[in-house]
């Protein structure tokens, strides 16, 4: 690659990264400035909002591992061939599972910073949606550096693992396993 090609590919990444950063900041600002309502969505078959959020996040967490394994397969990094549709659909379902959780967190609770675990959780939630935005906008772009999608996908995975550790694992080990 020439220096001009490197610059064009890096420039093509600028728009997705800026959009992701804007989403991240917008969610944080909204979460901080919005007056929390204490209630956002019904628990839909769960005993309460916390069990609902814990189980939906656990589902997304499990699907994040499917995402990593299927991505490694698609890139020929493991000896198993997993169809590309597994990667696409596990990502779609994982994302959909996060929507009611994020909506409840933002609308009912807002971005909180009083407890270190909750602050980390709040920031990871904003980061997750920012990186998701950047990855989805980078996917159709041609000529991006080869490390772009693995880096953004790894960021999504890391954020989701961190979200699960600071929410679901905390809930299951502190409150107990409930449905």
Secondary structure as UniProt FT lines:
FT   HELIX           3..33
FT   TURN            44..45
FT   HELIX           49..74
FT   TURN            75..76
FT   HELIX           84..104
FT   HELIX           105..109
FT   HELIX           116..139
FT   HELIX           147..166
FT   HELIX           168..174
//
